[in-house]
Amino acid sequence: HAPFYEAAKRGNIFSGMTAITGVAPGTAAGTTAAFALYNPAASGVDLVILFAGLVYVSGTIGVGSVNWYYHTQTNGSVAITGTAISVQRANGQASAGKGLPFTTATVVAGLLARPFCSLAPWLATSVLAPYQVLDKVDGAIVVAQGHGVTLQATAGAGTAPLVAYGCTWEEVPV
């Protein structure tokens, strides 16, 4: 079988993606994120990140990088909020799961976890072939109950840059 077949068949793998029309990738890490994944405090599962991706949509992208950030909720801190992203279960069955992905998310200050990708000054007239950035995390990031992760760019402003982010995770009972 394929590596994720059993977990997908059992209905434990989920995906969420920002609108394909795009979101601004951001210019500085902080308390607003173009993509966030939150695990509610009483979810009963760990969110095990399998992979995440980025696709160019339009505009001129500013030079810089996109990085993973951990966001640890502490007593009295506010949960991650934002514009909800639709969740798709990998086996096609109707169920949203426990993980909550957001775009234009409000988050508590985060800790840099690892690099995601570099950003080059891409634009629609570039002679580059279309591409997709894919980070095969393979479970190296685990989002515990009450915590979250974000993808945040630290980059030049560019000119009306738009990208789409997506993430796939497995929900494992704790």
C-alpha atoms as an extended CHARMM CRD file, in Angstrom:
* protein
*
       174  EXT
         1         1  HSD       CA              0.0000000000        0.0000000000        0.0000000000  PROA      1               0.0000000000
         2         2  ALA       CA              0.9100000000        3.6560000000       -0.3470000000  PROA      2               0.0000000000
         3         3  PRO       CA              2.4090000000        5.2560000000        2.8140000000  PROA      3               0.0000000000
         4         4  PHE       CA             -0.7680000000        7.0390000000        3.9650000000  PROA      4               0.0000000000
         5         5  TYR       CA             -3.3380000000        4.5390000000        2.6660000000  PROA      5               0.0000000000
         6         6  GLU       CA             -4.3710000000        3.0130000000        5.9980000000  PROA      6               0.0000000000
         7         7  ALA       CA             -4.7140000000        6.3390000000        7.8400000000  PROA      7               0.0000000000
         8         8  ALA       CA             -6.6490000000        7.8210000000        4.8940000000  PROA      8               0.0000000000
         9         9  LYS       CA             -8.9310000000        4.7990000000        4.6030000000  PROA      9               0.0000000000
        10        10  ARG       CA             -9.7180000000        5.0170000000        8.3380000000  PROA      10              0.0000000000
        11        11  GLY       CA            -10.6600000000        8.6840000000        7.9070000000  PROA      11              0.0000000000
        12        12  ASN       CA             -7.7950000000       10.1510000000        9.9440000000  PROA      12              0.0000000000
        13        13  ILE       CA             -6.2000000000       12.3610000000        7.2600000000  PROA      13              0.0000000000
        14        14  PHE       CA             -7.4720000000       15.8600000000        6.4810000000  PROA      14              0.0000000000
        15        15  SER       CA             -6.4810000000       18.7460000000        4.2060000000  PROA      15              0.0000000000
        16        16  GLY       CA             -7.2170000000       22.4460000000        4.1110000000  PROA      16              0.0000000000
        17        17  MET       CA             -6.2270000000       25.1020000000        1.5860000000  PROA      17              0.0000000000
        18        18  THR       CA             -6.5750000000       28.8640000000        1.3840000000  PROA      18              0.0000000000
        19        19  ALA       CA             -8.7090000000       30.1780000000       -1.4720000000  PROA      19              0.0000000000
        20        20  ILE       CA             -7.1400000000       29.4250000000       -4.8470000000  PROA      20              0.0000000000
        21        21  THR       CA             -7.6290000000       33.1200000000       -5.6600000000  PROA      21              0.0000000000
        22        22  GLY       CA             -4.7750000000       33.6690000000       -3.2270000000  PROA      22              0.0000000000
        23        23  VAL       CA             -3.7070000000       35.4480000000       -0.0630000000  PROA      23              0.0000000000
        24        24  ALA       CA             -0.8280000000       37.8380000000        0.5280000000  PROA      24              0.0000000000
        25        25  PRO       CA              2.1240000000       35.7620000000        1.8050000000  PROA      25              0.0000000000
        26        26  GLY       CA              3.0500000000       38.4210000000        4.3810000000  PROA      26              0.0000000000
        27        27  THR       CA              6.1510000000       40.4770000000        5.0300000000  PROA      27              0.0000000000
        28        28  ALA       CA              7.0080000000       39.8610000000        8.7060000000  PROA      28              0.0000000000
        29        29  ALA       CA              6.4270000000       37.1520000000       11.2900000000  PROA      29              0.0000000000
        30        30  GLY       CA              4.0280000000       38.2900000000       13.9910000000  PROA      30              0.0000000000
        31        31  THR       CA              0.4970000000       37.8280000000       15.2710000000  PROA      31              0.0000000000
        32        32  THR       CA             -1.2130000000       37.7110000000       11.8630000000  PROA      32              0.0000000000
        33        33  ALA       CA             -0.7010000000       34.7670000000        9.5000000000  PROA      33              0.0000000000
        34        34  ALA       CA             -1.8230000000       33.9530000000        5.9680000000  PROA      34              0.0000000000
        35        35  PHE       CA             -2.2060000000       30.2730000000        7.0160000000  PROA      35              0.0000000000
        36        36  ALA       CA             -2.7000000000       28.7490000000       10.4760000000  PROA      36              0.0000000000
        37        37  LEU       CA             -3.6700000000       25.3260000000       11.7810000000  PROA      37              0.0000000000
        38        38  TYR       CA             -5.1020000000       25.2080000000       15.3040000000  PROA      38              0.0000000000
        39        39  ASN       CA             -5.7250000000       22.1810000000       17.5160000000  PROA      39              0.0000000000
        40        40  PRO       CA             -8.4570000000       23.0360000000       20.0770000000  PROA      40              0.0000000000
        41        41  ALA       CA             -7.6040000000       22.4090000000       23.7440000000  PROA      41              0.0000000000
        42        42  ALA       CA            -10.1010000000       19.5530000000       24.2120000000  PROA      42              0.0000000000
        43        43  SER       CA             -9.7650000000       17.9260000000       20.7720000000  PROA      43              0.0000000000
        44        44  GLY       CA             -8.4820000000       14.5690000000       22.0490000000  PROA      44              0.0000000000
        45        45  VAL       CA             -6.0140000000       14.3240000000       19.1270000000  PROA      45              0.0000000000
        46        46  ASP       CA             -2.5660000000       15.4170000000       18.0350000000  PROA      46              0.0000000000
        47        47  LEU       CA             -2.3650000000       16.9880000000       14.5620000000  PROA      47              0.0000000000
        48        48  VAL       CA              0.5710000000       15.3240000000       12.8170000000  PROA      48              0.0000000000
        49        49  ILE       CA              1.6630000000       17.4280000000        9.8290000000  PROA      49              0.0000000000
        50        50  LEU       CA              2.3150000000       15.2660000000        6.7700000000  PROA      50              0.0000000000
        51        51  PHE       CA              3.0350000000       17.9530000000        4.1910000000  PROA      51              0.0000000000
        52        52  ALA       CA              2.2350000000       21.5170000000        3.2100000000  PROA      52              0.0000000000
        53        53  GLY       CA              2.4600000000       23.4310000000       -0.0210000000  PROA      53              0.0000000000
        54        54  LEU       CA              2.4890000000       26.8480000000       -1.6150000000  PROA      54              0.0000000000
        55        55  VAL       CA              1.5240000000       27.8380000000       -5.1570000000  PROA      55              0.0000000000
        56        56  TYR       CA              2.0880000000       31.1680000000       -6.8860000000  PROA      56              0.0000000000
        57        57  VAL       CA             -1.1530000000       32.9150000000       -7.9170000000  PROA      57              0.0000000000
        58        58  SER       CA             -0.3140000000       36.4290000000       -9.1370000000  PROA      58              0.0000000000
        59        59  GLY       CA              1.5600000000       39.6870000000       -8.5870000000  PROA      59              0.0000000000
        60        60  THR       CA              5.2490000000       40.1420000000       -7.8850000000  PROA      60              0.0000000000
        61        61  ILE       CA              6.5100000000       38.1830000000       -4.8970000000  PROA      61              0.0000000000
        62        62  GLY       CA              8.9870000000       39.9340000000       -2.6000000000  PROA      62              0.0000000000
        63        63  VAL       CA             12.3160000000       38.2440000000       -1.8920000000  PROA      63              0.0000000000
        64        64  GLY       CA             12.5330000000       36.4470000000        1.4480000000  PROA      64              0.0000000000
        65        65  SER       CA             11.3910000000       33.2100000000        3.0560000000  PROA      65              0.0000000000
        66        66  VAL       CA              8.3770000000       31.4030000000        4.4790000000  PROA      66              0.0000000000
        67        67  ASN       CA              8.8560000000       29.5940000000        7.7950000000  PROA      67              0.0000000000
        68        68  TRP       CA              6.9190000000       27.3190000000       10.1370000000  PROA      68              0.0000000000
        69        69  TYR       CA              6.0810000000       28.8050000000       13.5500000000  PROA      69              0.0000000000
        70        70  TYR       CA              4.7770000000       27.0450000000       16.6700000000  PROA      70              0.0000000000
        71        71  HSD       CA              2.1330000000       28.8730000000       18.6980000000  PROA      71              0.0000000000
        72        72  THR       CA              1.7510000000       27.6330000000       22.2550000000  PROA      72              0.0000000000
        73        73  GLN       CA             -1.4370000000       28.5670000000       24.0640000000  PROA      73              0.0000000000
        74        74  THR       CA             -1.0550000000       29.2870000000       27.7570000000  PROA      74              0.0000000000
        75        75  ASN       CA             -3.6370000000       29.8550000000       30.4690000000  PROA      75              0.0000000000
        76        76  GLY       CA             -5.6230000000       32.9650000000       29.6210000000  PROA      76              0.0000000000
        77        77  SER       CA             -4.3720000000       33.2920000000       26.0390000000  PROA      77              0.0000000000
        78        78  VAL       CA             -6.7970000000       33.4770000000       23.1600000000  PROA      78              0.0000000000
        79        79  ALA       CA             -7.2370000000       30.5940000000       20.7230000000  PROA      79              0.0000000000
        80        80  ILE       CA             -6.1850000000       31.0700000000       17.0920000000  PROA      80              0.0000000000
        81        81  THR       CA             -8.9700000000       32.6980000000       15.0870000000  PROA      81              0.0000000000
        82        82  GLY       CA             -9.4650000000       33.9240000000       11.5360000000  PROA      82              0.0000000000
        83        83  THR       CA            -11.3290000000       33.1180000000        8.3650000000  PROA      83              0.0000000000
        84        84  ALA       CA            -12.1660000000       29.4010000000        8.4630000000  PROA      84              0.0000000000
        85        85  ILE       CA            -10.8540000000       27.2060000000        5.6550000000  PROA      85              0.0000000000
        86        86  SER       CA            -12.9200000000       24.2650000000        4.4140000000  PROA      86              0.0000000000
        87        87  VAL       CA            -11.5230000000       20.8960000000        5.4500000000  PROA      87              0.0000000000
        88        88  GLN       CA            -11.5640000000       17.8140000000        3.2310000000  PROA      88              0.0000000000
        89        89  ARG       CA            -11.2970000000       14.3090000000        4.6590000000  PROA      89              0.0000000000
        90        90  ALA       CA             -8.9180000000       12.1760000000        2.5750000000  PROA      90              0.0000000000
        91        91  ASN       CA            -11.3750000000        9.2790000000        2.2400000000  PROA      91              0.0000000000
        92        92  GLY       CA            -14.1280000000       11.5750000000        0.9440000000  PROA      92              0.0000000000
        93        93  GLN       CA            -16.4690000000       10.9840000000        3.8750000000  PROA      93              0.0000000000
        94        94  ALA       CA            -18.2500000000       13.9850000000        5.3710000000  PROA      94              0.0000000000
        95        95  SER       CA            -16.4940000000       15.0040000000        8.5710000000  PROA      95              0.0000000000
        96        96  ALA       CA            -14.4870000000       18.1050000000        9.3580000000  PROA      96              0.0000000000
        97        97  GLY       CA            -12.2370000000       16.4860000000       11.9590000000  PROA      97              0.0000000000
        98        98  LYS       CA            -10.7480000000       18.3470000000       14.9130000000  PROA      98              0.0000000000
        99        99  GLY       CA             -8.0290000000       20.4940000000       13.2940000000  PROA      99              0.0000000000
       100       100  LEU       CA             -9.0870000000       24.0430000000       12.4270000000  PROA      100             0.0000000000
       101       101  PRO       CA             -7.2590000000       25.7170000000        9.5170000000  PROA      101             0.0000000000
       102       102  PHE       CA             -7.5680000000       29.4930000000        9.0580000000  PROA      102             0.0000000000
       103       103  THR       CA             -6.4480000000       32.2200000000        6.6950000000  PROA      103             0.0000000000
       104       104  THR       CA             -5.8820000000       35.8330000000        7.7670000000  PROA      104             0.0000000000
       105       105  ALA       CA             -5.4480000000       34.3200000000       11.2120000000  PROA      105             0.0000000000
       106       106  THR       CA             -4.8420000000       36.0800000000       14.5060000000  PROA      106             0.0000000000
       107       107  VAL       CA             -2.3210000000       34.1770000000       16.6150000000  PROA      107             0.0000000000
       108       108  VAL       CA             -0.2920000000       34.5720000000       19.7910000000  PROA      108             0.0000000000
       109       109  ALA       CA              3.4190000000       35.2740000000       19.2900000000  PROA      109             0.0000000000
       110       110  GLY       CA              5.1360000000       32.2020000000       17.8870000000  PROA      110             0.0000000000
       111       111  LEU       CA              8.4760000000       30.4410000000       17.9660000000  PROA      111             0.0000000000
       112       112  LEU       CA             10.3750000000       29.7720000000       14.7660000000  PROA      112             0.0000000000
       113       113  ALA       CA             10.1890000000       26.0320000000       14.1080000000  PROA      113             0.0000000000
       114       114  ARG       CA             11.8480000000       25.3830000000       10.7400000000  PROA      114             0.0000000000
       115       115  PRO       CA             12.1650000000       26.7830000000        7.2160000000  PROA      115             0.0000000000
       116       116  PHE       CA              9.4150000000       26.1180000000        4.6720000000  PROA      116             0.0000000000
       117       117  CYS       CA             10.7560000000       27.7170000000        1.4640000000  PROA      117             0.0000000000
       118       118  SER       CA             12.6500000000       30.6280000000       -0.0420000000  PROA      118             0.0000000000
       119       119  LEU       CA             10.8140000000       33.3070000000       -2.0130000000  PROA      119             0.0000000000
       120       120  ALA       CA             12.2330000000       34.7540000000       -5.2300000000  PROA      120             0.0000000000
       121       121  PRO       CA             10.9270000000       37.8330000000       -7.0740000000  PROA      121             0.0000000000
       122       122  TRP       CA              8.4280000000       35.8310000000       -9.1200000000  PROA      122             0.0000000000
       123       123  LEU       CA              5.9340000000       37.5650000000      -11.3520000000  PROA      123             0.0000000000
       124       124  ALA       CA              3.4030000000       36.5240000000      -13.9810000000  PROA      124             0.0000000000
       125       125  THR       CA              5.7440000000       37.4120000000      -16.8770000000  PROA      125             0.0000000000
       126       126  SER       CA              8.6910000000       35.3960000000      -15.5150000000  PROA      126             0.0000000000
       127       127  VAL       CA             10.1210000000       32.7630000000      -17.8090000000  PROA      127             0.0000000000
       128       128  LEU       CA              9.8670000000       30.2100000000      -15.0060000000  PROA      128             0.0000000000
       129       129  ALA       CA              7.6670000000       27.1760000000      -15.4410000000  PROA      129             0.0000000000
       130       130  PRO       CA              4.6720000000       26.9120000000      -13.0680000000  PROA      130             0.0000000000
       131       131  TYR       CA              5.6950000000       25.2970000000       -9.8260000000  PROA      131             0.0000000000
       132       132  GLN       CA              4.4550000000       24.1260000000       -6.4670000000  PROA      132             0.0000000000
       133       133  VAL       CA              6.5240000000       24.2310000000       -3.2930000000  PROA      133             0.0000000000
       134       134  LEU       CA              5.9660000000       21.0570000000       -1.2710000000  PROA      134             0.0000000000
       135       135  ASP       CA              7.3680000000       20.5550000000        2.2270000000  PROA      135             0.0000000000
       136       136  LYS       CA              7.2830000000       16.8520000000        3.1010000000  PROA      136             0.0000000000
       137       137  VAL       CA              7.1120000000       17.2020000000        6.8760000000  PROA      137             0.0000000000
       138       138  ASP       CA              6.3100000000       13.4810000000        7.3630000000  PROA      138             0.0000000000
       139       139  GLY       CA              5.2490000000       13.9120000000       11.0000000000  PROA      139             0.0000000000
       140       140  ALA       CA              8.2250000000       16.0150000000       12.1390000000  PROA      140             0.0000000000
       141       141  ILE       CA              5.7590000000       18.6890000000       13.3380000000  PROA      141             0.0000000000
       142       142  VAL       CA              3.1160000000       17.6330000000       15.8710000000  PROA      142             0.0000000000
       143       143  VAL       CA              0.4860000000       20.1400000000       16.9850000000  PROA      143             0.0000000000
       144       144  ALA       CA             -0.6190000000       19.2700000000       20.5160000000  PROA      144             0.0000000000
       145       145  GLN       CA             -4.0150000000       20.1340000000       21.9870000000  PROA      145             0.0000000000
       146       146  GLY       CA             -4.3830000000       23.8800000000       22.5290000000  PROA      146             0.0000000000
       147       147  HSD       CA             -1.5030000000       24.7500000000       20.1860000000  PROA      147             0.0000000000
       148       148  GLY       CA             -1.1150000000       25.8000000000       16.5660000000  PROA      148             0.0000000000
       149       149  VAL       CA              1.3000000000       26.2540000000       13.6980000000  PROA      149             0.0000000000
       150       150  THR       CA              1.4940000000       28.9100000000       11.0180000000  PROA      150             0.0000000000
       151       151  LEU       CA              3.2520000000       29.5390000000        7.7470000000  PROA      151             0.0000000000
       152       152  GLN       CA              4.5230000000       33.1350000000        7.7740000000  PROA      152             0.0000000000
       153       153  ALA       CA              6.6540000000       34.9980000000        5.2570000000  PROA      153             0.0000000000
       154       154  THR       CA              9.4620000000       37.3760000000        6.0950000000  PROA      154             0.0000000000
       155       155  ALA       CA              9.8830000000       39.0490000000        2.7410000000  PROA      155             0.0000000000
       156       156  GLY       CA              9.8160000000       42.2350000000        0.7330000000  PROA      156             0.0000000000
       157       157  ALA       CA              6.3600000000       43.6220000000        0.0150000000  PROA      157             0.0000000000
       158       158  GLY       CA              6.4340000000       42.8920000000       -3.7090000000  PROA      158             0.0000000000
       159       159  THR       CA              3.5700000000       44.2420000000       -5.8300000000  PROA      159             0.0000000000
       160       160  ALA       CA              0.1470000000       42.7950000000       -4.9620000000  PROA      160             0.0000000000
       161       161  PRO       CA              1.6170000000       39.2870000000       -4.3230000000  PROA      161             0.0000000000
       162       162  LEU       CA             -0.8230000000       36.3950000000       -3.9700000000  PROA      162             0.0000000000
       163       163  VAL       CA             -0.1270000000       32.7410000000       -3.1500000000  PROA      163             0.0000000000
       164       164  ALA       CA             -2.2440000000       29.8080000000       -1.9780000000  PROA      164             0.0000000000
       165       165  TYR       CA             -1.2000000000       27.6880000000        1.0200000000  PROA      165             0.0000000000
       166       166  GLY       CA             -2.3570000000       24.1420000000        1.7490000000  PROA      166             0.0000000000
       167       167  CYS       CA             -1.6760000000       21.6050000000        4.4940000000  PROA      167             0.0000000000
       168       168  THR       CA             -2.4040000000       17.9160000000        5.0870000000  PROA      168             0.0000000000
       169       169  TRP       CA             -2.3740000000       16.3730000000        8.5530000000  PROA      169             0.0000000000
       170       170  GLU       CA             -3.2500000000       13.1490000000       10.3440000000  PROA      170             0.0000000000
       171       171  GLU       CA             -5.3460000000       13.2470000000       13.5090000000  PROA      171             0.0000000000
       172       172  VAL       CA             -3.9550000000       10.7710000000       16.0470000000  PROA      172             0.0000000000
       173       173  PRO       CA             -5.8190000000       10.1200000000       19.3290000000  PROA      173             0.0000000000
       174       174  VAL       CA             -3.8340000000       11.0750000000       22.4460000000  PROA      174             0.0000000000
